[in-house]
Amino acid sequence: MKDSNKIMWDVVYVLAGMMILAFAITAILEPNQLITGGITGISIILGTWMGIDYTIFYYVLSLGTLLATFLLLGKREAKKIVILSVTFPLVLMIFNQINFNLTENDMFLASVYYGVVGGLGAGLILKRGYSSGGSDSIGKIIHKRLYPFISISLIITTIDILIVITSMLVYDIKVALYALITQFVFLKSVEVVLFGLGTQLMKLEIISNSQNEIEEYIMHEIKRGISKYMILGGYTNQERVKIVTICSPRESMLIKQFIAKMDEDAFVDILPVSSVWGKGLGFSGLTDDD
């Protein structure tokens, strides 16, 4: 039953993501002659330069990336992108026939709107563990076959920068500058979809002489779990216990106030946590479908 529910939600998220992303490309990005990174950017540049429908280039490049991924990275990596590589170009072609322009003659608004809407679509796809291939897969291939000493993220960033620079040859520098805005808003939009708006949880690491009282308070009053680690002080060379817990920002302030009453000399550091997967109050389950 769980497997069938997961498959159902996978289909819903990926379908919705593909349609939203296709709408963003066909109704905002391409009509305003804006550029973004990845296969989308390369396709639009080639389509403009050669006077051919960019969706054709998109399909050819998607299938080419899928084949290269299968041959150079193996079946497992290819399975991650096969659905999007085959179906998304078709969805893009269908939306491209609608010929709808959401924003007109305002490149700044178009760059922001594409970043928000396109990032929403891409985020929904990534949230279910799928990938559209593109510069992600190309980056993995280059990392594995040519430059294993360079991180994949740096390679992908370099690819996207090269695409933006190339756009200056086909369009002008203004388009390239707007592309930077588009890319920034796009990535932030994806981040919000994957991890929520702002920090919702905090990680507290506590070292105190009132260890037992603090543990009791966190577990029985705040109702949060804890972990304990033995650490060695670099200056004193003494072993101490470090208490670690994850809680909401409001709960972190309550814990801070309690510690201040018990031990003014306690050491507490707080780290923002984007998301937590697992069992616990306010945590997302590993198999959550919503």
C-alpha positions as CSV (number, residue, x, y, z in Angstrom):
1,M,0.0,0.0,0.0
2,K,2.8,2.4,0.9
3,D,4.6,1.6,-2.4
4,S,1.4,2.4,-4.4
5,N,0.9,5.6,-2.5
6,K,4.5,6.7,-3.1
7,I,4.2,5.9,-6.8
8,M,1.0,7.9,-7.0
9,W,2.5,11.0,-5.3
10,D,5.6,10.6,-7.5
11,V,3.4,10.9,-10.6
12,V,1.5,13.8,-9.2
13,Y,4.6,15.8,-8.2
14,V,6.6,15.1,-11.3
15,L,3.6,15.8,-13.7
16,A,2.9,19.0,-11.9
17,G,6.5,20.0,-11.9
18,M,6.9,19.3,-15.6
19,M,3.9,21.3,-16.5
20,I,4.9,24.3,-14.3
21,L,8.4,24.3,-15.6
22,A,7.3,23.9,-19.2
23,F,4.9,26.9,-18.7
24,A,7.7,29.0,-17.2
25,I,10.0,28.3,-20.2
26,T,7.4,28.8,-22.9
27,A,5.3,31.6,-21.4
28,I,8.1,33.6,-19.6
29,L,11.6,32.7,-20.5
30,E,11.7,32.2,-24.3
31,P,9.2,34.9,-25.4
32,N,11.2,37.5,-23.5
33,Q,14.5,36.2,-25.1
34,L,15.9,35.4,-21.7
35,I,18.5,32.8,-21.0
36,T,19.1,30.3,-18.2
37,G,21.6,27.5,-17.6
38,G,21.5,23.9,-18.6
39,I,20.0,22.3,-21.7
40,T,17.2,24.9,-21.7
41,G,19.7,27.8,-22.2
42,I,21.7,25.9,-24.8
43,S,18.5,25.0,-26.7
44,I,17.2,28.6,-26.8
45,I,20.6,29.9,-27.9
46,L,20.9,27.3,-30.7
47,G,17.3,27.8,-31.8
48,T,17.8,31.6,-32.0
49,W,21.1,31.3,-33.8
50,M,20.0,28.7,-36.4
51,G,16.3,29.8,-36.7
52,I,15.0,26.4,-35.7
53,D,12.4,25.6,-33.0
54,Y,14.4,25.4,-29.7
55,T,12.2,22.5,-28.4
56,I,13.7,20.3,-31.2
57,F,17.2,21.0,-29.9
58,Y,15.9,20.4,-26.3
59,Y,14.7,16.9,-27.3
60,V,17.9,16.0,-29.1
61,L,20.1,17.2,-26.3
62,S,18.0,15.5,-23.6
63,L,18.2,12.1,-25.4
64,G,21.9,12.7,-26.1
65,T,22.5,13.4,-22.4
66,L,20.5,10.3,-21.4
67,L,22.6,8.1,-23.8
68,A,25.9,9.6,-22.6
69,T,24.8,9.0,-19.0
70,F,24.0,5.4,-19.7
71,L,27.2,4.7,-21.5
72,L,29.6,6.7,-19.2
73,L,27.9,6.6,-15.8
74,G,25.9,3.4,-15.9
75,K,22.3,2.2,-15.8
76,R,21.7,3.4,-12.2
77,E,22.4,7.0,-13.1
78,A,20.5,6.8,-16.3
79,K,17.4,5.5,-14.5
80,K,17.3,8.8,-12.5
81,I,16.8,10.9,-15.6
82,V,15.1,8.6,-18.1
83,I,11.5,9.7,-17.3
84,L,12.3,13.5,-17.6
85,S,14.6,13.0,-20.6
86,V,11.9,11.3,-22.6
87,T,8.7,13.0,-21.4
88,F,9.6,16.5,-20.5
89,P,10.6,17.6,-24.0
90,L,7.2,16.4,-25.2
91,V,5.4,18.4,-22.5
92,L,7.6,21.4,-23.6
93,M,6.6,21.0,-27.2
94,I,2.9,20.9,-26.3
95,F,3.1,24.0,-24.1
96,N,5.1,25.8,-26.8
97,Q,2.2,25.4,-29.2
98,I,-0.1,27.4,-26.9
99,N,1.9,30.5,-27.7
100,F,1.1,32.4,-24.4
101,N,3.2,35.2,-23.1
102,L,2.8,35.9,-19.4
103,T,5.0,39.0,-19.3
104,E,5.8,41.3,-22.2
105,N,8.4,44.0,-22.7
106,D,9.7,43.8,-19.1
107,M,12.8,41.6,-18.9
108,F,13.3,42.3,-15.2
109,L,9.9,41.1,-14.2
110,A,10.2,38.1,-16.6
111,S,13.6,37.1,-15.1
112,V,12.1,37.2,-11.6
113,Y,8.9,35.4,-12.6
114,Y,10.7,32.7,-14.4
115,G,13.0,32.1,-11.5
116,V,10.1,31.8,-9.1
117,V,7.8,29.7,-11.3
118,G,10.5,27.6,-13.0
119,G,12.1,27.0,-9.6
120,L,8.8,25.8,-8.2
121,G,8.4,23.3,-11.1
122,A,12.0,22.0,-10.8
123,G,11.7,21.8,-7.0
124,L,8.6,19.6,-7.2
125,I,10.5,17.2,-9.5
126,L,13.6,17.2,-7.3
127,K,11.5,16.7,-4.1
128,R,10.6,13.2,-5.3
129,G,14.2,12.3,-6.1
130,Y,14.0,12.7,-9.9
131,S,16.4,14.7,-12.1
132,S,15.9,16.3,-15.5
133,G,19.5,15.5,-16.4
134,G,20.9,18.5,-18.2
135,S,23.9,20.2,-16.8
136,D,23.6,18.0,-13.6
137,S,24.4,14.8,-15.6
138,I,26.9,16.5,-17.9
139,G,28.7,17.7,-14.7
140,K,28.8,14.2,-13.3
141,I,30.2,12.9,-16.6
142,I,33.0,15.5,-16.7
143,H,33.7,14.9,-13.0
144,K,34.1,11.2,-13.4
145,R,35.9,11.0,-16.8
146,L,38.0,14.2,-16.9
147,Y,38.3,16.2,-13.7
148,P,37.7,14.0,-10.6
149,F,39.6,16.5,-8.5
150,I,37.0,19.2,-9.2
151,S,33.6,19.1,-7.4
152,I,30.5,18.4,-9.4
153,S,28.8,21.6,-8.2
154,L,31.8,23.7,-9.4
155,I,31.7,22.0,-12.8
156,I,27.9,22.6,-13.1
157,T,28.3,26.3,-12.1
158,T,31.1,26.6,-14.7
159,I,28.9,25.1,-17.4
160,D,26.0,27.5,-16.6
161,I,28.4,30.5,-16.6
162,L,29.7,29.5,-20.0
163,I,26.2,29.3,-21.3
164,V,25.4,32.8,-20.0
165,I,28.7,34.1,-21.6
166,T,27.8,32.5,-24.9
167,S,24.4,34.2,-24.8
168,M,26.2,37.5,-25.2
169,L,27.4,36.4,-28.7
170,V,23.8,35.7,-29.8
171,Y,22.0,38.4,-27.9
172,D,23.8,41.1,-25.9
173,I,25.3,41.7,-22.5
174,K,22.0,42.9,-21.0
175,V,20.5,39.4,-21.6
176,A,23.5,37.8,-19.9
177,L,23.1,40.1,-16.9
178,Y,19.4,39.3,-16.6
179,A,20.3,35.6,-16.8
180,L,22.3,36.0,-13.6
181,I,19.1,37.3,-11.8
182,T,17.1,34.5,-13.3
183,Q,19.5,31.8,-12.2
184,F,19.7,33.3,-8.6
185,V,15.9,33.5,-8.2
186,F,15.5,30.0,-9.7
187,L,17.9,28.4,-7.3
188,K,16.3,30.1,-4.3
189,S,12.9,29.1,-5.4
190,V,14.0,25.4,-5.7
191,E,15.5,25.7,-2.2
192,V,12.2,27.0,-0.7
193,V,10.3,24.1,-2.3
194,L,12.8,21.5,-1.0
195,F,13.4,22.9,2.5
196,G,10.6,25.4,3.3
197,L,10.7,29.1,3.7
198,G,13.3,30.1,6.2
199,T,14.8,28.1,9.0
200,Q,12.2,26.1,10.9
201,L,14.4,24.1,13.2
202,M,17.5,24.7,15.3
203,K,20.3,22.4,16.4
204,L,21.6,23.0,19.9
205,E,24.9,21.7,21.2
206,I,25.3,22.1,25.0
207,I,28.2,21.7,27.4
208,S,27.2,22.3,31.0
209,N,27.9,21.2,34.6
210,S,24.1,20.9,35.0
211,Q,23.9,18.1,32.4
212,N,21.3,16.0,34.1
213,E,18.9,18.8,34.8
214,I,19.2,20.1,31.2
215,E,18.6,16.6,29.9
216,E,15.4,16.2,32.0
217,Y,14.1,19.6,31.0
218,I,14.6,19.0,27.2
219,M,13.1,15.5,27.3
220,H,10.2,15.9,29.7
221,E,9.3,19.6,29.5
222,I,10.2,20.5,25.9
223,K,9.4,16.9,24.8
224,R,12.4,16.7,22.5
225,G,14.9,13.9,22.1
226,I,18.6,14.3,22.8
227,S,21.9,12.7,21.9
228,K,25.1,12.7,24.0
229,Y,28.7,12.6,23.0
230,M,31.9,12.4,24.9
231,I,34.3,15.2,23.9
232,L,37.8,16.2,25.0
233,G,38.5,19.9,25.8
234,G,41.5,21.2,23.9
235,Y,42.6,23.6,26.6
236,T,41.7,21.7,29.8
237,N,42.3,18.2,28.2
238,Q,39.3,17.0,30.2
239,E,36.5,14.8,29.0
240,R,33.0,16.4,29.0
241,V,29.5,15.4,27.8
242,K,28.0,17.3,24.9
243,I,24.2,17.3,24.7
244,V,22.7,17.7,21.2
245,T,19.0,18.3,20.4
246,I,17.0,19.6,17.5
247,C,14.0,21.9,18.2
248,S,12.0,24.9,17.0
249,P,13.4,28.4,17.3
250,R,10.9,29.2,20.1
251,E,11.9,26.0,22.0
252,S,15.6,26.9,21.6
253,M,14.9,30.2,23.5
254,L,13.1,28.3,26.3
255,I,16.0,25.9,26.6
256,K,18.5,28.9,26.6
257,Q,16.5,30.6,29.5
258,F,16.5,27.3,31.5
259,I,20.2,26.8,31.0
260,A,20.9,30.4,32.0
261,K,19.2,29.7,35.4
262,M,21.0,26.5,36.0
263,D,24.5,27.3,34.7
264,E,25.6,30.7,33.6
265,D,29.0,29.3,32.6
266,A,27.4,26.7,30.2
267,F,28.6,26.7,26.5
268,V,25.8,26.6,23.9
269,D,26.1,26.9,20.2
270,I,23.0,27.0,17.9
271,L,23.0,26.0,14.2
272,P,20.1,26.6,11.8
273,V,18.8,23.3,10.3
274,S,17.1,23.4,6.9
275,S,15.2,20.2,7.4
276,V,15.1,17.0,9.4
277,W,13.9,13.6,8.1
278,G,12.9,11.0,10.6
279,K,10.6,10.3,13.5
280,G,10.0,13.2,15.9
281,L,7.9,16.3,16.6
282,G,8.0,18.7,13.7
283,F,10.2,16.4,11.6
284,S,9.4,15.2,8.1
285,G,9.2,11.4,7.8
286,L,11.5,9.7,5.3
287,T,8.5,8.2,3.5
288,D,6.2,11.3,3.7
289,D,4.2,11.7,0.5
290,D,3.0,15.3,1.0
